[in-house]
Amino acid sequence: MYKYNPWINKGIGLIGCAVIVWMTWFFGYTYVKLVTQPRGPDIPSPSPVDQNEFFLTLDTIEFWTCQTGVFNSESNALREKEELQQLGWDAQIISRDPFIVGVGFAYSKEEVLPIQELLKEGGVVSIPKSVTSPERAFRIRGTGAIQTAKVLEGVNTFLKTPYTDRESRLSEFENLMVLTPRALINLYEVSRLSIKAERTLPVDLRKMMSLNLYGEYLNTLEMLQK
């Protein structure tokens, strides 16, 4: 007859925890070795059974922002971004060559004008700027490839969704971000803040948080390409 032994139960629990810790470390370690490349005719299609390779296509994102500066050097753009952040503006570098610094993320020129007016009241000169982030294609390899692709697709879709339609998609986006690999922790944190902003802040402040998410989205894609 089985006799309850608390030490056996504790031992099983410790073994379980050790397995979870090992899996977390393993998946995180293998993830940073993922390879991403632009899709081209020389890249073969993956086997249906290959769960560690995934082709990812991210749609074009079009939006408007308040451009506060254009720079030839990244250091000057970073200085502009930091100065604006010290003044309380959530500025981001939204393109390279040249480096463009902007505040706000809207889907029309009219939607971004209130941000421009707020900047003007704070002594910051800006102009409405139309931005297009082109379609991008990658081949992602390694453990966690499919999870990574789904998270990036989710962020891409969220950024393409107008503010009036976001409320119905927040829970789905929030559940999706649970899949975020550890190496994309920054993207997860900014997404979490954006979801919270959608639920609690007025639309003009949400526009600033969305540009923050877009900036981290670009940083993530750049990291993957490297």
C-alpha positions, -999 to +999 in steps of 0.1 A: +000+000+000+013+034-010+025+055+019+026+093+015+061+106+016+065+145+014+101+142+004+093+122-027+068+148-037+093+176-031+119+158-051+095+154-080+087+191-078+124+201-078+130+178-109+101+195-127+114+229-119+148+220-131+134+207-164+114+240-169+145+261-162+166+239-186+140+243-214+138+281-209+176+283-211+178+260-241+151+277-262+165+311-254+200+300-263+190+284-296+168+313-305+196+338-307+212+317-334+182+321-357+190+330-393+168+355-413+174+363-449+154+382-476+133+358-496+146+352-531+146+326-559+177+309-545+160+300-512+143+266-514+109+259-499+110+242-465+098+207-460+063+204-445+078+184-416+105+209-409+092+227-379+124+247-373+123+267-405+096+292-414+091+317-442+077+350-430+063+378-450+054+411-432+030+434-449+036+470-458+028+495-430+018+530-439+014+558-414+019+594-406+041+609-379+054+643-368+089+646-382+111+666-358+145+662-375+164+645-404+200+636-399+229+620-418+244+605-387+229+581-362+246+599-333+228+632-341+195+614-344+200+597-311+208+630-295+176+645-309+156+615-297+170+617-262+164+655-259+128+650-269+124+622-244+138+644-217+110+669-225+084+641-222+079+632-258+081+595-268+103+601-299+116+573-321+141+569-350+118+557-378+142+553-407+178+552-416+198+568-444+187+594-436+179+591-400+144+605-393+131+613-358+094+614-353+067+616-327+032+600-330+018+573-352-015+580-371-032+567-403-038+601-420-024+636-420-055+649-402-050+623-374-015+635-367-022+672-366-032+672-329+002+658-321+019+685-341-001+711-322+009+696-289+046+697-300+042+733-311+028+743-277+058+726-261+082+746-283+090+717-307+089+723-344+077+694-366+061+687-399+036+659-408+054+631-425+041+601-445+060+569-438+060+536-456+076+505-441+079+482-471+069+445-472+097+423-458+103+386-463+125+364-441+135+328-437+137+321-400+155+290-387+159+273-354+139+263-324+112+288-319+111+299-355+073+295-358+066+313-325+089+341-336+071+345-369+036+345-353+047+372-328+061+394-356+030+389-377+009+399-348+028+431-342+026+439-379-011+434-379-016+454-348+003+484-362-018+482-394-051+482-374-068+517-370-074+529-335-111+526-339-108+488-346-082+479-320-104+472-290-119+441-305-084+427-312-066+435-279-073+401-262-061+382-292-030+402-295-023+399-258-027+361-259-004+359-289+024+379-271+025+351-245+044+331-271+072+357-274+106+341-272+129+353-245+153+370-270+124+393-280+117+405-245+120+441-255+093+437-281+071+419-256+075+447-230+067+475-255+037+455-268+024+450-233+026+488-227+009+495-260-020+471-250-023+488-217-023+522-234-051+511-257-072+503-227-065+533-205-052+563-224-067+589-247-061+584-284-034+611-288-012+594-261-019+560-277-006+574-310+028+580-293+029+545-278+022+530-312+053+548-326+073+533-297+060+499-307+069+505-343+104+516-333+110+484-313+095+464-342+122+479-365+149+472-340+138+436-338+139+431-375+173+447-377+185+423-349+172+393-367+189+403-400+222+406-382 
